[in-house]
Amino acid sequence: MRTASQVTSVPSQAQSTSMRTGDDYLRSLQDGRVVFVDGEKVADVTKHPAFAAAARSAAQLYDIAADPTMSERMTYESPSSGKRVLRAYQIPKTHADLKAKRLASETWSEASFGMMGRTPDHVAGFFCGYAAVPEVFAAGGQEYGERVVDFYETLRENHLWATYAIVPPQIDRSKPAHKQSDPTLYAGVLKEKDGGIILGGAQQLASAGIYSDYLYLSCIHPLQPGDENYAIGVAIPMNAPGLKLYPRRPFALQAPDSFDYPLSSRFDESDCFVVLDNVFVPWEHVFIYRNLAVCRDQWWKTPSHLYGNLQAQARYATKLRFMIGLASRMNDTIGSSALPPVMVQMGELAALVSIVESMLEAQEVLATVDDKGVLWPCKKTLYAVMALQSEINPRMIEIIRELTGSAMVTLPSSVKDLESPLTAPDMERYMASGNSTARDRIKLMRLAWDFVGSEFGNRHHQYEKFYGGASFIIKQNMLRSYDMDRATSLVDAALDMD
């Protein structure tokens, strides 16, 4: 079995010779991908008001990575070509490698204040994990392990962005996939064809699918005997014929200006429902085929889930730092920072943020090296913080609501009230604070409302609650990762005392 550094085959598309820029990226989105909004097909996602600003935010990530001054932070030397490639695609061998990946993810996360979760480094982490242990895929046949490494190299050498859809639609959770009222409802194999397979059905939830180059389609839900048609792992170009994206209501359409909606207008990554209408996938992009065991093992017998969620926790820690910073600025503006009750609440916020930050770094410090020299982040610390995420996030939001009181809802209707000669005098007189102009105070509070109370903000609350799936799944992962023998041995020792 070849490792990632041993691949010699030519990628399926021409390799670029320099870093991808934001302009390069935006041009790549004009590829005929099929996206529907309000019952109409979107002609160009880079120009449509629902997606244009977020596309520019995504393009900024590539410009950050392409900046020569950021080369060491954001890139590393490809082991096959020797050129600079995104650090997101580095398979870590040392603790320093893992820290470097985390710092690169934090840098990208800071560009959106932690609001964009499915940036290129997320699913890149999964493919790093696959390429690090390709024998998991080769259990279904030697060729599958080779293909997944080849595709990893294609992503790496061309600085590409993959997202995934790995959860079946919520049609009837009481029945397995093959016993649904129509067996072609869930994404799966319809038939084989010369050179590949034909897929049909639907899958969720391709966050940032609109902005990605490829969709990785697989299933993380437990599958049963009889579900073989859905036990797949394939890569599909976002403009593949028959691939259709149905984003939920784009928040940018409800954000007429960036002053009143500074986050909604820029950072909506657009979660997408994916429909496959007789989509052809060539064999070279099929990594798992009708194999229940491999479909399950890709997540747990490779470091894929650990690498991908190391990025996720780096992004989450960034978001929480933004959250506590926002609370601090609001307290300063309304003059409440020195009040003892406020200090207590801010102390609790700081404690919660520090838990996430410390557990993130612990994944690096406690990481272990396998017999092939690949570094695996610490499972226990990852699943511990993920298990708490659904409880930490709402608690922090609740504290911010308590701290601000009416400050976020006693605001003018829009920025136009600051500009109209009929209303501006009242705004300037009554909306200012002791240390801030009316415009600056309103701008800060609109930022807070967009984060906490807008539809964009509430999507993020739901997103964090179910980030790793249902909480009981994460807690079961935590239990399996915990050294219970050590704990129970203490009890046994106490029972054995004379």
Residue pairs with C-beta under 8 A, 6 or more apart in sequence:
1 134
1 135
1 138
1 142
1 145
1 146
2 134
2 145
2 146
2 149
3 131
3 132
3 134
3 149
3 372
4 79
4 91
4 131
4 132
4 134
4 149
4 152
4 153
5 79
5 80
7 80
7 149
7 150
7 153
8 80
9 150
9 153
11 150
11 153
11 154
11 157
11 158
12 150
12 154
12 284
13 154
13 158
15 81
15 157
15 158
16 157
16 158
16 159
17 83
18 66
18 83
19 62
19 65
19 66
19 75
19 84
19 159
20 62
20 65
20 66
20 158
20 159
21 62
21 63
21 66
22 56
22 59
22 60
22 61
22 62
22 63
22 66
23 59
24 62
25 58
25 59
25 62
25 161
26 46
26 55
26 56
26 59
28 213
29 44
29 45
29 46
29 55
29 211
30 44
30 46
31 238
31 239
32 239
33 45
33 210
33 238
33 239
33 243
33 245
34 41
34 239
34 243
34 244
34 245
35 41
35 42
35 45
35 51
35 210
35 244
35 245
35 247
35 272
36 42
36 244
36 245
36 246
37 48
37 50
37 247
37 250
37 253
42 48
42 50
42 51
45 51
45 52
45 55
45 210
45 211
46 52
46 55
49 252
49 253
50 247
50 250
50 252
50 253
50 270
51 210
51 211
51 250
51 252
51 270
52 252
53 252
53 258
53 265
53 266
54 116
54 211
54 252
54 266
54 267
54 268
54 269
54 270
55 210
55 211
56 266
57 111
57 112
57 116
57 266
57 267
58 116
58 119
58 161
58 208
58 211
60 111
61 108
61 111
61 119
61 120
62 159
64 70
64 74
64 107
64 108
64 111
65 74
65 75
65 86
65 108
65 159
67 74
70 107
71 84
73 87
73 100
73 103
73 104
73 107
74 86
74 87
74 104
74 107
74 108
75 84
75 85
75 86
75 87
76 84
76 85
76 87
76 90
76 100
77 83
77 84
77 85
78 84
78 85
78 156
78 157
80 153
80 157
81 157
83 157
85 156
85 157
85 159
86 104
86 120
86 121
86 124
86 156
86 159
87 100
87 101
87 104
88 101
88 104
88 105
88 120
88 121
88 124
88 125
88 128
88 311
89 124
89 127
89 128
89 152
89 155
89 156
90 97
90 100
90 101
90 128
91 128
91 131
91 132
91 374
92 98
92 100
92 101
92 307
92 367
92 374
92 375
93 369
93 373
93 374
93 375
94 375
95 364
95 365
95 367
95 375
97 375
98 310
98 363
98 364
98 367
98 375
98 377
99 364
101 121
101 125
101 307
101 310
101 311
102 310
102 311
102 314
102 360
102 364
104 121
105 119
105 121
105 310
105 311
105 314
105 315
106 314
106 315
106 317
106 318
108 119
108 120
108 121
109 116
109 119
109 314
109 315
109 318
109 319
110 318
112 119
112 266
112 267
113 263
113 267
113 318
113 319
113 322
114 315
114 316
114 317
114 318
114 319
114 320
114 321
114 322
115 263
115 267
115 269
115 319
115 460
116 208
116 267
116 269
116 315
117 207
117 208
117 269
117 312
117 315
117 463
117 467
118 163
118 207
118 208
118 212
118 269
119 161
119 208
119 311
119 315
120 159
120 160
120 161
120 162
120 212
121 311
122 163
122 308
122 311
122 312
123 162
123 163
123 164
123 216
123 308
124 155
124 162
124 311
125 304
125 307
125 308
125 309
125 310
125 311
126 164
126 216
126 304
126 305
126 307
126 308
127 148
127 151
127 152
127 155
127 162
127 216
127 304
128 152
128 303
128 304
128 307
129 302
129 303
129 304
129 305
129 306
129 307
129 308
130 136
130 137
130 148
130 149
130 152
130 287
130 298
130 302
130 304
131 148
131 149
131 152
131 153
132 302
132 303
132 372
132 374
133 301
133 302
133 303
133 372
133 374
134 145
134 146
134 148
134 149
135 145
136 145
136 294
136 297
136 298
136 301
136 302
137 144
137 145
137 147
137 148
137 233
137 287
137 288
137 294
137 298
138 144
138 145
138 146
139 291
139 293
139 294
139 297
140 288
140 289
140 291
140 294
141 289
143 283
144 286
144 287
144 288
144 289
144 294
147 283
147 284
147 285
147 286
147 287
148 233
148 287
150 284
151 235
151 284
151 285
151 287
154 160
155 162
155 214
160 213
160 214
161 208
161 211
161 212
161 213
161 214
162 212
162 213
162 214
162 215
162 216
162 235
163 206
163 207
163 208
163 209
163 212
163 214
163 215
163 216
164 206
164 215
164 216
164 217
164 218
165 187
165 203
165 204
165 205
165 206
165 209
165 215
165 216
165 217
165 272
165 274
166 203
166 216
166 217
166 218
166 219
166 220
166 221
167 203
167 204
167 205
167 219
167 220
167 221
168 177
168 186
168 187
168 202
168 203
168 204
168 219
168 221
168 230
169 185
169 186
169 202
169 203
169 204
169 273
170 204
171 180
171 181
171 185
171 186
172 180
172 181
176 223
176 224
176 226
176 227
177 183
177 186
177 188
177 223
177 224
177 227
177 229
177 230
178 224
178 226
178 227
178 229
178 230
179 226
180 186
183 229
184 190
184 200
184 201
185 201
185 202
186 201
186 202
186 203
186 230
187 199
187 200
187 201
187 202
187 203
187 217
187 219
187 230
187 232
187 274
187 276
188 199
188 200
188 201
188 229
188 230
188 232
189 197
189 198
189 199
189 229
189 230
189 232
189 289
189 290
190 197
190 198
190 199
190 200
190 278
191 197
191 198
192 198
193 280
195 282
195 283
196 280
196 281
196 282
196 283
196 285
196 286
197 234
197 280
197 281
197 283
197 286
197 289
198 278
198 279
198 280
198 281
199 217
199 232
199 234
199 236
199 276
199 278
199 279
199 280
199 281
200 276
200 277
200 278
200 279
201 275
201 276
202 273
202 274
202 275
202 276
203 217
203 219
203 274
203 276
204 271
204 273
204 274
205 271
205 272
205 273
206 212
206 215
206 245
206 271
206 272
206 273
206 274
207 269
207 270
207 271
207 272
208 269
208 270
209 215
209 238
209 245
209 247
209 270
209 272
209 274
210 238
210 245
210 247
210 270
210 272
211 269
211 270
212 238
213 237
213 238
214 235
214 236
214 237
214 238
215 235
215 236
215 237
215 238
215 243
215 274
216 233
216 234
216 235
217 232
217 233
217 234
217 235
217 236
217 274
217 276
218 232
218 233
218 234
218 288
218 295
218 298
219 230
219 231
219 232
219 295
220 299
220 469
222 296
223 230
223 231
223 292
223 295
223 296
224 292
225 292
227 292
228 290
228 291
228 292
229 290
231 288
231 290
231 291
231 292
231 294
231 295
232 286
232 288
232 289
232 290
232 295
233 286
233 287
233 288
233 294
233 295
233 298
234 281
234 285
234 286
234 287
234 288
235 281
235 285
235 287
236 243
236 279
236 281
236 285
237 243
238 245
240 279
240 280
240 281
241 279
241 280
242 276
242 277
242 278
242 279
242 280
243 274
243 275
243 276
243 277
243 279
244 274
244 275
244 276
244 277
245 272
245 273
245 274
245 275
246 272
246 273
246 274
246 275
247 270
247 271
247 272
247 273
248 270
248 271
248 272
248 273
249 455
250 268
250 270
251 261
251 264
251 268
251 454
251 455
251 456
251 459
252 264
252 265
252 268
254 261
254 264
254 455
255 261
255 264
255 265
255 456
256 414
257 265
257 414
257 415
258 265
258 266
259 415
259 443
259 446
260 414
260 415
260 446
260 450
261 446
261 450
261 454
261 456
262 443
262 446
262 447
262 450
263 447
263 450
263 451
263 454
263 456
263 457
264 450
264 454
264 455
264 456
267 456
268 456
271 459
288 294
288 295
288 298
298 304
299 305
303 374
303 375
303 376
303 377
306 363
306 376
306 377
306 379
306 382
307 377
309 382
309 386
309 468
310 360
310 363
310 377
310 382
312 467
312 468
313 356
313 359
313 360
313 363
313 382
313 385
313 386
314 360
316 356
316 389
316 464
316 467
317 353
317 356
317 357
317 360
320 352
320 353
320 356
320 357
320 392
320 396
321 353
321 357
323 349
323 353
323 396
323 397
323 400
323 451
324 346
324 349
324 350
324 353
324 396
326 400
326 447
326 448
326 451
327 346
327 349
327 399
327 400
327 403
327 404
328 337
328 346
329 444
330 400
330 403
330 404
330 407
330 444
330 445
330 448
331 337
331 342
331 346
331 403
332 435
333 433
333 435
333 436
333 441
333 444
334 404
334 407
334 433
335 433
335 434
335 435
336 342
336 403
337 343
337 346
342 403
345 399
345 402
345 403
346 403
348 399
349 396
349 399
349 400
352 392
352 395
352 396
353 396
355 385
355 388
355 392
356 385
356 389
356 392
359 381
359 382
359 384
359 385
360 385
362 378
362 381
363 377
363 378
363 381
363 382
364 377
365 378
366 378
366 380
366 381
367 375
367 376
367 377
367 378
368 375
368 376
368 378
369 375
369 376
370 376
379 477
379 481
380 478
380 481
380 482
380 483
383 474
383 477
383 478
383 481
384 478
386 467
386 468
386 474
386 477
386 478
387 471
387 474
387 475
387 477
387 478
389 464
389 465
389 467
389 468
390 464
390 465
390 466
390 467
390 471
390 474
393 461
393 464
393 465
394 461
394 465
397 452
397 461
400 448
400 452
401 452
404 445
404 448
407 445
407 448
408 445
408 448
408 449
408 452
408 453
409 449
409 453
411 431
411 442
411 445
411 446
411 449
412 418
412 423
412 427
412 431
412 442
415 442
416 423
417 423
417 424
417 427
418 424
418 427
418 428
418 438
418 439
418 442
427 438
427 442
428 437
428 438
429 438
430 438
431 438
431 441
431 442
432 438
432 441
433 441
436 444
449 457
450 456
450 457
451 457
451 460
465 471
468 474
